[in-house]
Amino acid sequence: MLAARVDLADRLKVLAESRGVTVYAMLNDILESILEVEEGGLNIKRLLDEYRAMDYGRRSGFTTIPENLLYELVDLCFESGYSDKLRKSWFETGLWLSKYLSVSSSIDESIHILSRLMWNISEFRFERRGGEAILLCFSSRFTLNYSFLFESLLKGVLVGLGFDVLDSEVDKGFIRIRIEVKG
């Protein structure tokens, strides 16, 4: 015998009926899946969070590409004299992404979703300090040129979310952006 909140039991009943299975079968399937995930060393809430971010990225036009190919393309473009054009494009993409994020998310949620969309980042932090905040991004695999482009994307997102960028620092695999937080 298992106990559950009435609202959850009702939702489970509706879901089972919509799939043409019994509540017993549906509940056992759900429990078996959760146990498999948890026993595999994963956390079901984190797994769902990451799935939502991946799905969000897919719906907003992100695509996967092997990192080494992306970095190679970026370096070739920089060597060919297209760095300014690329940085502008990445900034504009950040502006567009901020609009997509802000439609259904708070600023904190937007930053959280953004951190989940960026798989190739070792560490992504947004730290509020009074009337300012610092966005820190680390990835040992970023090339210097890619770091500059990614900074442009992040600045576009931040500006689009209504922040004023005060200054930034970029090095190979390191981005630090200081912003003013209003209200």
Secondary structure, DSSP 8 states (H G I E B T S, - for coil): -----HHHHHHHHHHHHHHT--HHHHHHHHHHHHHHHHHTT--HHHHHHHHHHHHHHHHTT-----HHHHHHHHHHHHHTT-HHHHHHHHHHHHHHHHHHHHHH--HHHHHHHHHHH-TT-SEEEEEEETTEEEEEEE-TT--HHHHHHHHHHHHHHHHHTT-EEEEEEEETTEEEEEEE---
